Amino acid sequence: MAPNLAKSTLMLIRDMISSDELTISEMAAAAGCSKRAITRIQSNLRLFGSIKAPLSKLDSHGASLPLCWKLYASIYSKNRIYTFMR
C-alpha cells in the first residue's frame, strides 16, 4: 500500500487543481504521485470542500451491530409466531 502524501504535497495539489492550468498527468508528475491520487483529491474538493473526505460516522462493526440484532430479532419473532400458528 502506498504511503500517505505529505501535507505540503496535498496543499501543492490543491493549489494546482484550483489554478486549473495543468492536466491531471502534469499535476501528478509535478507532485510525484499517481493520476488516481489527483482525481481522488479533485473529487474530495468537489464533494466535501476539502482535500480529504470526512471521517465515517459508522465504524466497521459497532454502529451496524444493533441494527443487525434488531433485524434478526424481528425475523426470528415472526418465524416463531408462524411456527406456533401452524
Phi and psi restraints in degrees (range 20) as a CNS / XPLOR table:
assign (resid 1 and name C) (resid 2 and name N)
       (resid 2 and name CA) (resid 2 and name C) 1.0 -72.7 20.0 2
assign (resid 2 and name N) (resid 2 and name CA)
       (resid 2 and name C) (resid 3 and name N) 1.0 146.9 20.0 2
assign (resid 2 and name C) (resid 3 and name N)
       (resid 3 and name CA) (resid 3 and name C) 1.0 -71.8 20.0 2
assign (resid 3 and name N) (resid 3 and name CA)
       (resid 3 and name C) (resid 4 and name N) 1.0 158.2 20.0 2
assign (resid 3 and name C) (resid 4 and name N)
       (resid 4 and name CA) (resid 4 and name C) 1.0 -65.4 20.0 2
assign (resid 4 and name N) (resid 4 and name CA)
       (resid 4 and name C) (resid 5 and name N) 1.0 148.4 20.0 2
assign (resid 4 and name C) (resid 5 and name N)
       (resid 5 and name CA) (resid 5 and name C) 1.0 -74.7 20.0 2
assign (resid 5 and name N) (resid 5 and name CA)
       (resid 5 and name C) (resid 6 and name N) 1.0 146.6 20.0 2
assign (resid 5 and name C) (resid 6 and name N)
       (resid 6 and name CA) (resid 6 and name C) 1.0 -66.8 20.0 2
assign (resid 6 and name N) (resid 6 and name CA)
       (resid 6 and name C) (resid 7 and name N) 1.0 153.5 20.0 2
assign (resid 6 and name C) (resid 7 and name N)
       (resid 7 and name CA) (resid 7 and name C) 1.0 -59.5 20.0 2
assign (resid 7 and name N) (resid 7 and name CA)
       (resid 7 and name C) (resid 8 and name N) 1.0 -39.0 20.0 2
assign (resid 7 and name C) (resid 8 and name N)
       (resid 8 and name CA) (resid 8 and name C) 1.0 -63.9 20.0 2
assign (resid 8 and name N) (resid 8 and name CA)
       (resid 8 and name C) (resid 9 and name N) 1.0 -36.9 20.0 2
assign (resid 8 and name C) (resid 9 and name N)
       (resid 9 and name CA) (resid 9 and name C) 1.0 -67.8 20.0 2
assign (resid 9 and name N) (resid 9 and name CA)
       (resid 9 and name C) (resid 10 and name N) 1.0 -40.1 20.0 2
assign (resid 9 and name C) (resid 10 and name N)
       (resid 10 and name CA) (resid 10 and name C) 1.0 -62.9 20.0 2
assign (resid 10 and name N) (resid 10 and name CA)
       (resid 10 and name C) (resid 11 and name N) 1.0 -40.0 20.0 2
assign (resid 10 and name C) (resid 11 and name N)
       (resid 11 and name CA) (resid 11 and name C) 1.0 -66.3 20.0 2
assign (resid 11 and name N) (resid 11 and name CA)
       (resid 11 and name C) (resid 12 and name N) 1.0 -39.5 20.0 2
assign (resid 11 and name C) (resid 12 and name N)
       (resid 12 and name CA) (resid 12 and name C) 1.0 -61.2 20.0 2
assign (resid 12 and name N) (resid 12 and name CA)
       (resid 12 and name C) (resid 13 and name N) 1.0 -45.8 20.0 2
assign (resid 12 and name C) (resid 13 and name N)
       (resid 13 and name CA) (resid 13 and name C) 1.0 -62.3 20.0 2
assign (resid 13 and name N) (resid 13 and name CA)
       (resid 13 and name C) (resid 14 and name N) 1.0 -44.4 20.0 2
assign (resid 13 and name C) (resid 14 and name N)
       (resid 14 and name CA) (resid 14 and name C) 1.0 -57.9 20.0 2
assign (resid 14 and name N) (resid 14 and name CA)
       (resid 14 and name C) (resid 15 and name N) 1.0 -43.9 20.0 2
assign (resid 14 and name C) (resid 15 and name N)
       (resid 15 and name CA) (resid 15 and name C) 1.0 -66.2 20.0 2
assign (resid 15 and name N) (resid 15 and name CA)
       (resid 15 and name C) (resid 16 and name N) 1.0 -39.3 20.0 2
assign (resid 15 and name C) (resid 16 and name N)
       (resid 16 and name CA) (resid 16 and name C) 1.0 -67.0 20.0 2
assign (resid 16 and name N) (resid 16 and name CA)
       (resid 16 and name C) (resid 17 and name N) 1.0 -37.7 20.0 2
assign (resid 16 and name C) (resid 17 and name N)
       (resid 17 and name CA) (resid 17 and name C) 1.0 -65.8 20.0 2
assign (resid 17 and name N) (resid 17 and name CA)
       (resid 17 and name C) (resid 18 and name N) 1.0 -43.9 20.0 2
assign (resid 17 and name C) (resid 18 and name N)
       (resid 18 and name CA) (resid 18 and name C) 1.0 -69.2 20.0 2
assign (resid 18 and name N) (resid 18 and name CA)
       (resid 18 and name C) (resid 19 and name N) 1.0 -28.2 20.0 2
assign (resid 18 and name C) (resid 19 and name N)
       (resid 19 and name CA) (resid 19 and name C) 1.0 -71.7 20.0 2
assign (resid 19 and name N) (resid 19 and name CA)
       (resid 19 and name C) (resid 20 and name N) 1.0 -27.9 20.0 2
assign (resid 19 and name C) (resid 20 and name N)
       (resid 20 and name CA) (resid 20 and name C) 1.0 57.5 20.0 2
assign (resid 20 and name N) (resid 20 and name CA)
       (resid 20 and name C) (resid 21 and name N) 1.0 34.8 20.0 2
assign (resid 20 and name C) (resid 21 and name N)
       (resid 21 and name CA) (resid 21 and name C) 1.0 -106.0 20.0 2
assign (resid 21 and name N) (resid 21 and name CA)
       (resid 21 and name C) (resid 22 and name N) 1.0 -21.6 20.0 2
assign (resid 21 and name C) (resid 22 and name N)
       (resid 22 and name CA) (resid 22 and name C) 1.0 -110.9 20.0 2
assign (resid 22 and name N) (resid 22 and name CA)
       (resid 22 and name C) (resid 23 and name N) 1.0 155.8 20.0 2
assign (resid 22 and name C) (resid 23 and name N)
       (resid 23 and name CA) (resid 23 and name C) 1.0 -80.0 20.0 2
assign (resid 23 and name N) (resid 23 and name CA)
       (resid 23 and name C) (resid 24 and name N) 1.0 169.5 20.0 2
assign (resid 23 and name C) (resid 24 and name N)
       (resid 24 and name CA) (resid 24 and name C) 1.0 -62.4 20.0 2
assign (resid 24 and name N) (resid 24 and name CA)
       (resid 24 and name C) (resid 25 and name N) 1.0 -40.4 20.0 2
assign (resid 24 and name C) (resid 25 and name N)
       (resid 25 and name CA) (resid 25 and name C) 1.0 -64.0 20.0 2
assign (resid 25 and name N) (resid 25 and name CA)
       (resid 25 and name C) (resid 26 and name N) 1.0 -41.3 20.0 2
assign (resid 25 and name C) (resid 26 and name N)
       (resid 26 and name CA) (resid 26 and name C) 1.0 -66.2 20.0 2
assign (resid 26 and name N) (resid 26 and name CA)
       (resid 26 and name C) (resid 27 and name N) 1.0 -40.2 20.0 2
assign (resid 26 and name C) (resid 27 and name N)
       (resid 27 and name CA) (resid 27 and name C) 1.0 -64.4 20.0 2
assign (resid 27 and name N) (resid 27 and name CA)
       (resid 27 and name C) (resid 28 and name N) 1.0 -42.4 20.0 2
assign (resid 27 and name C) (resid 28 and name N)
       (resid 28 and name CA) (resid 28 and name C) 1.0 -63.5 20.0 2
assign (resid 28 and name N) (resid 28 and name CA)
       (resid 28 and name C) (resid 29 and name N) 1.0 -41.2 20.0 2
assign (resid 28 and name C) (resid 29 and name N)
       (resid 29 and name CA) (resid 29 and name C) 1.0 -66.3 20.0 2
assign (resid 29 and name N) (resid 29 and name CA)
       (resid 29 and name C) (resid 30 and name N) 1.0 -41.6 20.0 2
assign (resid 29 and name C) (resid 30 and name N)
       (resid 30 and name CA) (resid 30 and name C) 1.0 -67.6 20.0 2
assign (resid 30 and name N) (resid 30 and name CA)
       (resid 30 and name C) (resid 31 and name N) 1.0 -37.1 20.0 2
assign (resid 30 and name C) (resid 31 and name N)
       (resid 31 and name CA) (resid 31 and name C) 1.0 -87.6 20.0 2
assign (resid 31 and name N) (resid 31 and name CA)
       (resid 31 and name C) (resid 32 and name N) 1.0 -14.8 20.0 2
assign (resid 31 and name C) (resid 32 and name N)
       (resid 32 and name CA) (resid 32 and name C) 1.0 73.0 20.0 2
assign (resid 32 and name N) (resid 32 and name CA)
       (resid 32 and name C) (resid 33 and name N) 1.0 39.8 20.0 2
assign (resid 32 and name C) (resid 33 and name N)
       (resid 33 and name CA) (resid 33 and name C) 1.0 -137.2 20.0 2
assign (resid 33 and name N) (resid 33 and name CA)
       (resid 33 and name C) (resid 34 and name N) 1.0 -176.3 20.0 2
assign (resid 33 and name C) (resid 34 and name N)
       (resid 34 and name CA) (resid 34 and name C) 1.0 -85.2 20.0 2
assign (resid 34 and name N) (resid 34 and name CA)
       (resid 34 and name C) (resid 35 and name N) 1.0 161.2 20.0 2
assign (resid 34 and name C) (resid 35 and name N)
       (resid 35 and name CA) (resid 35 and name C) 1.0 -65.2 20.0 2
assign (resid 35 and name N) (resid 35 and name CA)
       (resid 35 and name C) (resid 36 and name N) 1.0 -32.4 20.0 2
assign (resid 35 and name C) (resid 36 and name N)
       (resid 36 and name CA) (resid 36 and name C) 1.0 -63.3 20.0 2
assign (resid 36 and name N) (resid 36 and name CA)
       (resid 36 and name C) (resid 37 and name N) 1.0 -36.9 20.0 2
assign (resid 36 and name C) (resid 37 and name N)
       (resid 37 and name CA) (resid 37 and name C) 1.0 -64.4 20.0 2
assign (resid 37 and name N) (resid 37 and name CA)
       (resid 37 and name C) (resid 38 and name N) 1.0 -40.9 20.0 2
assign (resid 37 and name C) (resid 38 and name N)
       (resid 38 and name CA) (resid 38 and name C) 1.0 -64.2 20.0 2
assign (resid 38 and name N) (resid 38 and name CA)
       (resid 38 and name C) (resid 39 and name N) 1.0 -45.0 20.0 2
assign (resid 38 and name C) (resid 39 and name N)
       (resid 39 and name CA) (resid 39 and name C) 1.0 -61.9 20.0 2
assign (resid 39 and name N) (resid 39 and name CA)
       (resid 39 and name C) (resid 40 and name N) 1.0 -41.7 20.0 2
assign (resid 39 and name C) (resid 40 and name N)
       (resid 40 and name CA) (resid 40 and name C) 1.0 -63.8 20.0 2
assign (resid 40 and name N) (resid 40 and name CA)
       (resid 40 and name C) (resid 41 and name N) 1.0 -41.9 20.0 2
assign (resid 40 and name C) (resid 41 and name N)
       (resid 41 and name CA) (resid 41 and name C) 1.0 -67.7 20.0 2
assign (resid 41 and name N) (resid 41 and name CA)
       (resid 41 and name C) (resid 42 and name N) 1.0 -39.1 20.0 2
assign (resid 41 and name C) (resid 42 and name N)
       (resid 42 and name CA) (resid 42 and name C) 1.0 -59.3 20.0 2
assign (resid 42 and name N) (resid 42 and name CA)
       (resid 42 and name C) (resid 43 and name N) 1.0 -44.4 20.0 2
assign (resid 42 and name C) (resid 43 and name N)
       (resid 43 and name CA) (resid 43 and name C) 1.0 -63.1 20.0 2
assign (resid 43 and name N) (resid 43 and name CA)
       (resid 43 and name C) (resid 44 and name N) 1.0 -44.2 20.0 2
assign (resid 43 and name C) (resid 44 and name N)
       (resid 44 and name CA) (resid 44 and name C) 1.0 -62.0 20.0 2
assign (resid 44 and name N) (resid 44 and name CA)
       (resid 44 and name C) (resid 45 and name N) 1.0 -40.2 20.0 2
assign (resid 44 and name C) (resid 45 and name N)
       (resid 45 and name CA) (resid 45 and name C) 1.0 -63.2 20.0 2
assign (resid 45 and name N) (resid 45 and name CA)
       (resid 45 and name C) (resid 46 and name N) 1.0 -41.8 20.0 2
assign (resid 45 and name C) (resid 46 and name N)
       (resid 46 and name CA) (resid 46 and name C) 1.0 -68.8 20.0 2
assign (resid 46 and name N) (resid 46 and name CA)
       (resid 46 and name C) (resid 47 and name N) 1.0 -43.2 20.0 2
assign (resid 46 and name C) (resid 47 and name N)
       (resid 47 and name CA) (resid 47 and name C) 1.0 -81.9 20.0 2
assign (resid 47 and name N) (resid 47 and name CA)
       (resid 47 and name C) (resid 48 and name N) 1.0 -41.2 20.0 2
assign (resid 47 and name C) (resid 48 and name N)
       (resid 48 and name CA) (resid 48 and name C) 1.0 -115.5 20.0 2
assign (resid 48 and name N) (resid 48 and name CA)
       (resid 48 and name C) (resid 49 and name N) 1.0 -11.1 20.0 2
assign (resid 48 and name C) (resid 49 and name N)
       (resid 49 and name CA) (resid 49 and name C) 1.0 79.5 20.0 2
assign (resid 49 and name N) (resid 49 and name CA)
       (resid 49 and name C) (resid 50 and name N) 1.0 8.4 20.0 2
assign (resid 49 and name C) (resid 50 and name N)
       (resid 50 and name CA) (resid 50 and name C) 1.0 -141.8 20.0 2
assign (resid 50 and name N) (resid 50 and name CA)
       (resid 50 and name C) (resid 51 and name N) 1.0 167.3 20.0 2
assign (resid 50 and name C) (resid 51 and name N)
       (resid 51 and name CA) (resid 51 and name C) 1.0 -75.4 20.0 2
assign (resid 51 and name N) (resid 51 and name CA)
       (resid 51 and name C) (resid 52 and name N) 1.0 -17.2 20.0 2
assign (resid 51 and name C) (resid 52 and name N)
       (resid 52 and name CA) (resid 52 and name C) 1.0 -120.6 20.0 2
assign (resid 52 and name N) (resid 52 and name CA)
       (resid 52 and name C) (resid 53 and name N) 1.0 143.2 20.0 2
assign (resid 52 and name C) (resid 53 and name N)
       (resid 53 and name CA) (resid 53 and name C) 1.0 -70.6 20.0 2
assign (resid 53 and name N) (resid 53 and name CA)
       (resid 53 and name C) (resid 54 and name N) 1.0 150.4 20.0 2
assign (resid 53 and name C) (resid 54 and name N)
       (resid 54 and name CA) (resid 54 and name C) 1.0 -66.9 20.0 2
assign (resid 54 and name N) (resid 54 and name CA)
       (resid 54 and name C) (resid 55 and name N) 1.0 157.6 20.0 2
assign (resid 54 and name C) (resid 55 and name N)
       (resid 55 and name CA) (resid 55 and name C) 1.0 -65.8 20.0 2
assign (resid 55 and name N) (resid 55 and name CA)
       (resid 55 and name C) (resid 56 and name N) 1.0 147.2 20.0 2
assign (resid 55 and name C) (resid 56 and name N)
       (resid 56 and name CA) (resid 56 and name C) 1.0 -71.1 20.0 2
assign (resid 56 and name N) (resid 56 and name CA)
       (resid 56 and name C) (resid 57 and name N) 1.0 140.3 20.0 2
assign (resid 56 and name C) (resid 57 and name N)
       (resid 57 and name CA) (resid 57 and name C) 1.0 -74.0 20.0 2
assign (resid 57 and name N) (resid 57 and name CA)
       (resid 57 and name C) (resid 58 and name N) 1.0 -27.2 20.0 2
assign (resid 57 and name C) (resid 58 and name N)
       (resid 58 and name CA) (resid 58 and name C) 1.0 -98.4 20.0 2
assign (resid 58 and name N) (resid 58 and name CA)
       (resid 58 and name C) (resid 59 and name N) 1.0 134.1 20.0 2
assign (resid 58 and name C) (resid 59 and name N)
       (resid 59 and name CA) (resid 59 and name C) 1.0 -85.0 20.0 2
assign (resid 59 and name N) (resid 59 and name CA)
       (resid 59 and name C) (resid 60 and name N) 1.0 -178.5 20.0 2
assign (resid 59 and name C) (resid 60 and name N)
       (resid 60 and name CA) (resid 60 and name C) 1.0 -61.7 20.0 2
assign (resid 60 and name N) (resid 60 and name CA)
       (resid 60 and name C) (resid 61 and name N) 1.0 -37.9 20.0 2
assign (resid 60 and name C) (resid 61 and name N)
       (resid 61 and name CA) (resid 61 and name C) 1.0 -131.2 20.0 2
assign (resid 61 and name N) (resid 61 and name CA)
       (resid 61 and name C) (resid 62 and name N) 1.0 -35.4 20.0 2
assign (resid 61 and name C) (resid 62 and name N)
       (resid 62 and name CA) (resid 62 and name C) 1.0 -56.5 20.0 2
assign (resid 62 and name N) (resid 62 and name CA)
       (resid 62 and name C) (resid 63 and name N) 1.0 -48.1 20.0 2
assign (resid 62 and name C) (resid 63 and name N)
       (resid 63 and name CA) (resid 63 and name C) 1.0 -77.2 20.0 2
assign (resid 63 and name N) (resid 63 and name CA)
       (resid 63 and name C) (resid 64 and name N) 1.0 -29.1 20.0 2
assign (resid 63 and name C) (resid 64 and name N)
       (resid 64 and name CA) (resid 64 and name C) 1.0 -83.9 20.0 2
assign (resid 64 and name N) (resid 64 and name CA)
       (resid 64 and name C) (resid 65 and name N) 1.0 -17.7 20.0 2
assign (resid 64 and name C) (resid 65 and name N)
       (resid 65 and name CA) (resid 65 and name C) 1.0 -62.0 20.0 2
assign (resid 65 and name N) (resid 65 and name CA)
       (resid 65 and name C) (resid 66 and name N) 1.0 -46.9 20.0 2
assign (resid 65 and name C) (resid 66 and name N)
       (resid 66 and name CA) (resid 66 and name C) 1.0 -59.8 20.0 2
assign (resid 66 and name N) (resid 66 and name CA)
       (resid 66 and name C) (resid 67 and name N) 1.0 -36.9 20.0 2
assign (resid 66 and name C) (resid 67 and name N)
       (resid 67 and name CA) (resid 67 and name C) 1.0 -63.8 20.0 2
assign (resid 67 and name N) (resid 67 and name CA)
       (resid 67 and name C) (resid 68 and name N) 1.0 -41.7 20.0 2
assign (resid 67 and name C) (resid 68 and name N)
       (resid 68 and name CA) (resid 68 and name C) 1.0 -62.6 20.0 2
assign (resid 68 and name N) (resid 68 and name CA)
       (resid 68 and name C) (resid 69 and name N) 1.0 -41.9 20.0 2
assign (resid 68 and name C) (resid 69 and name N)
       (resid 69 and name CA) (resid 69 and name C) 1.0 -66.2 20.0 2
assign (resid 69 and name N) (resid 69 and name CA)
       (resid 69 and name C) (resid 70 and name N) 1.0 -38.6 20.0 2
assign (resid 69 and name C) (resid 70 and name N)
       (resid 70 and name CA) (resid 70 and name C) 1.0 -63.9 20.0 2
assign (resid 70 and name N) (resid 70 and name CA)
       (resid 70 and name C) (resid 71 and name N) 1.0 -42.7 20.0 2
assign (resid 70 and name C) (resid 71 and name N)
       (resid 71 and name CA) (resid 71 and name C) 1.0 -63.6 20.0 2
assign (resid 71 and name N) (resid 71 and name CA)
       (resid 71 and name C) (resid 72 and name N) 1.0 -45.8 20.0 2
assign (resid 71 and name C) (resid 72 and name N)
       (resid 72 and name CA) (resid 72 and name C) 1.0 -60.6 20.0 2
assign (resid 72 and name N) (resid 72 and name CA)
       (resid 72 and name C) (resid 73 and name N) 1.0 -44.1 20.0 2
assign (resid 72 and name C) (resid 73 and name N)
       (resid 73 and name CA) (resid 73 and name C) 1.0 -63.4 20.0 2
assign (resid 73 and name N) (resid 73 and name CA)
       (resid 73 and name C) (resid 74 and name N) 1.0 -40.1 20.0 2
assign (resid 73 and name C) (resid 74 and name N)
       (resid 74 and name CA) (resid 74 and name C) 1.0 -68.8 20.0 2
assign (resid 74 and name N) (resid 74 and name CA)
       (resid 74 and name C) (resid 75 and name N) 1.0 -39.8 20.0 2
assign (resid 74 and name C) (resid 75 and name N)
       (resid 75 and name CA) (resid 75 and name C) 1.0 -66.3 20.0 2
assign (resid 75 and name N) (resid 75 and name CA)
       (resid 75 and name C) (resid 76 and name N) 1.0 -44.1 20.0 2
assign (resid 75 and name C) (resid 76 and name N)
       (resid 76 and name CA) (resid 76 and name C) 1.0 -62.7 20.0 2
assign (resid 76 and name N) (resid 76 and name CA)
       (resid 76 and name C) (resid 77 and name N) 1.0 -43.7 20.0 2
assign (resid 76 and name C) (resid 77 and name N)
       (resid 77 and name CA) (resid 77 and name C) 1.0 -67.8 20.0 2
assign (resid 77 and name N) (resid 77 and name CA)
       (resid 77 and name C) (resid 78 and name N) 1.0 -36.0 20.0 2
assign (resid 77 and name C) (resid 78 and name N)
       (resid 78 and name CA) (resid 78 and name C) 1.0 -67.0 20.0 2
assign (resid 78 and name N) (resid 78 and name CA)
       (resid 78 and name C) (resid 79 and name N) 1.0 -42.6 20.0 2
assign (resid 78 and name C) (resid 79 and name N)
       (resid 79 and name CA) (resid 79 and name C) 1.0 -64.7 20.0 2
assign (resid 79 and name N) (resid 79 and name CA)
       (resid 79 and name C) (resid 80 and name N) 1.0 -37.4 20.0 2
assign (resid 79 and name C) (resid 80 and name N)
       (resid 80 and name CA) (resid 80 and name C) 1.0 -65.3 20.0 2
assign (resid 80 and name N) (resid 80 and name CA)
       (resid 80 and name C) (resid 81 and name N) 1.0 -40.3 20.0 2
assign (resid 80 and name C) (resid 81 and name N)
       (resid 81 and name CA) (resid 81 and name C) 1.0 -63.8 20.0 2
assign (resid 81 and name N) (resid 81 and name CA)
       (resid 81 and name C) (resid 82 and name N) 1.0 -44.4 20.0 2
assign (resid 81 and name C) (resid 82 and name N)
       (resid 82 and name CA) (resid 82 and name C) 1.0 -65.1 20.0 2
assign (resid 82 and name N) (resid 82 and name CA)
       (resid 82 and name C) (resid 83 and name N) 1.0 -35.9 20.0 2
assign (resid 82 and name C) (resid 83 and name N)
       (resid 83 and name CA) (resid 83 and name C) 1.0 -70.3 20.0 2
assign (resid 83 and name N) (resid 83 and name CA)
       (resid 83 and name C) (resid 84 and name N) 1.0 -32.8 20.0 2
assign (resid 83 and name C) (resid 84 and name N)
       (resid 84 and name CA) (resid 84 and name C) 1.0 -77.0 20.0 2
assign (resid 84 and name N) (resid 84 and name CA)
       (resid 84 and name C) (resid 85 and name N) 1.0 -23.8 20.0 2
assign (resid 84 and name C) (resid 85 and name N)
       (resid 85 and name CA) (resid 85 and name C) 1.0 -81.1 20.0 2
assign (resid 85 and name N) (resid 85 and name CA)
       (resid 85 and name C) (resid 86 and name N) 1.0 -17.5 20.0 2
